Protein backbone atom coordinates (compact mmCIF):
# COMPACT_ATOMS: atom_id res chain seq x y z
CA UNK A 1 0.00 0.00 0.00
CA UNK A 2 1.25 3.47 -0.85
CA UNK A 3 0.48 6.52 1.21
CA UNK A 4 0.52 9.83 -0.66
CA UNK A 5 1.51 12.68 1.62
CA UNK A 6 1.39 16.18 0.13
CA UNK A 7 4.59 18.20 0.21
CA UNK A 8 5.67 21.65 -0.94
CA UNK A 9 8.41 22.26 -3.47
CA UNK A 10 10.92 24.58 -1.81
CA UNK A 11 13.78 24.37 -4.30
CA UNK A 12 14.41 23.20 -7.86
CA UNK A 13 17.82 22.28 -9.27
CA UNK A 14 17.61 21.08 -12.86
CA UNK A 15 15.29 18.07 -12.91
CA UNK A 16 15.27 17.61 -9.13
CA UNK A 17 13.21 19.33 -6.49
CA UNK A 18 13.48 19.52 -2.74
CA UNK A 19 10.11 18.72 -1.22
CA UNK A 20 9.23 19.86 2.31
CA UNK A 21 6.95 17.49 4.21
CA UNK A 22 6.29 19.57 7.31
CA UNK A 23 9.96 20.05 8.15
CA UNK A 24 11.36 16.88 6.61
CA UNK A 25 12.96 17.56 3.25
CA UNK A 26 13.50 14.98 0.53
CA UNK A 27 14.69 15.09 -3.06
CA UNK A 28 12.36 14.06 -5.91
CA UNK A 29 12.60 14.16 -9.68
CA UNK A 30 10.35 16.50 -11.67
CA UNK A 31 10.94 14.70 -14.99
CA UNK A 32 7.29 13.56 -15.02
CA UNK A 33 6.04 17.08 -14.16
CA UNK A 34 8.48 19.51 -15.79
CA UNK A 35 6.09 22.44 -15.19
CA UNK A 36 6.36 21.99 -11.40
CA UNK A 37 7.49 25.18 -9.66
CA UNK A 38 8.71 26.34 -6.28
CA UNK A 39 5.69 26.77 -4.00
CA UNK A 40 3.61 24.03 -5.65
CA UNK A 41 1.99 21.43 -3.39
CA UNK A 42 2.71 18.03 -4.93
CA UNK A 43 2.35 14.28 -4.52
CA UNK A 44 5.51 12.19 -4.88
CA UNK A 45 5.62 8.48 -5.71
CA UNK A 46 8.76 6.36 -6.02
CA UNK A 47 10.94 9.47 -6.05
CA UNK A 48 9.02 11.30 -8.77
CA UNK A 49 6.63 14.24 -8.51
CA UNK A 50 3.54 12.74 -10.14
CA UNK A 51 0.91 15.44 -9.61
CA UNK A 52 0.16 18.86 -8.24
CA UNK A 53 -2.46 19.20 -5.54
CA UNK A 54 -4.53 22.21 -4.59
CA UNK A 55 -3.25 23.91 -1.40
CA UNK A 56 -6.69 23.65 0.23
CA UNK A 57 -6.95 19.91 -0.48
CA UNK A 58 -3.38 19.38 0.72
CA UNK A 59 -4.17 21.08 4.02
CA UNK A 60 -7.28 18.89 4.46
CA UNK A 61 -5.18 15.76 3.93
CA UNK A 62 -2.47 16.96 6.32
CA UNK A 63 -5.13 17.74 8.92
CA UNK A 64 -6.45 14.17 8.71
CA UNK A 65 -2.91 12.80 9.20
CA UNK A 66 -2.42 15.04 12.25
CA UNK A 67 -5.70 13.81 13.72
CA UNK A 68 -4.71 10.18 13.18
CA UNK A 69 -1.35 10.85 14.83
CA UNK A 70 -3.08 12.43 17.86
CA UNK A 71 -5.37 9.41 18.25
CA UNK A 72 -2.48 6.93 18.27
C-alpha positions in Angstrom: 0.0 0.0 0.0 1.3 3.5 -0.8 0.5 6.5 1.2 0.5 9.8 -0.7 1.5 12.7 1.6 1.4 16.2 0.1 4.6 18.2 0.2 5.7 21.6 -0.9 8.4 22.3 -3.5 10.9 24.6 -1.8 13.8 24.4 -4.3 14.4 23.2 -7.9 17.8 22.3 -9.3 17.6 21.1 -12.9 15.3 18.1 -12.9 15.3 17.6 -9.1 13.2 19.3 -6.5 13.5 19.5 -2.7 10.1 18.7 -1.2 9.2 19.9 2.3 6.9 17.5 4.2 6.3 19.6 7.3 10.0 20.1 8.1 11.4 16.9 6.6 13.0 17.6 3.2 13.5 15.0 0.5 14.7 15.1 -3.1 12.4 14.1 -5.9 12.6 14.2 -9.7 10.4 16.5 -11.7 10.9 14.7 -15.0 7.3 13.6 -15.0 6.0 17.1 -14.2 8.5 19.5 -15.8 6.1 22.4 -15.2 6.4 22.0 -11.4 7.5 25.2 -9.7 8.7 26.3 -6.3 5.7 26.8 -4.0 3.6 24.0 -5.6 2.0 21.4 -3.4 2.7 18.0 -4.9 2.3 14.3 -4.5 5.5 12.2 -4.9 5.6 8.5 -5.7 8.8 6.4 -6.0 10.9 9.5 -6.0 9.0 11.3 -8.8 6.6 14.2 -8.5 3.5 12.7 -10.1 0.9 15.4 -9.6 0.2 18.9 -8.2 -2.5 19.2 -5.5 -4.5 22.2 -4.6 -3.2 23.9 -1.4 -6.7 23.7 0.2 -6.9 19.9 -0.5 -3.4 19.4 0.7 -4.2 21.1 4.0 -7.3 18.9 4.5 -5.2 15.8 3.9 -2.5 17.0 6.3 -5.1 17.7 8.9 -6.4 14.2 8.7 -2.9 12.8 9.2 -2.4 15.0 12.3 -5.7 13.8 13.7 -4.7 10.2 13.2 -1.4 10.8 14.8 -3.1 12.4 17.9 -5.4 9.4 18.3 -2.5 6.9 18.3 
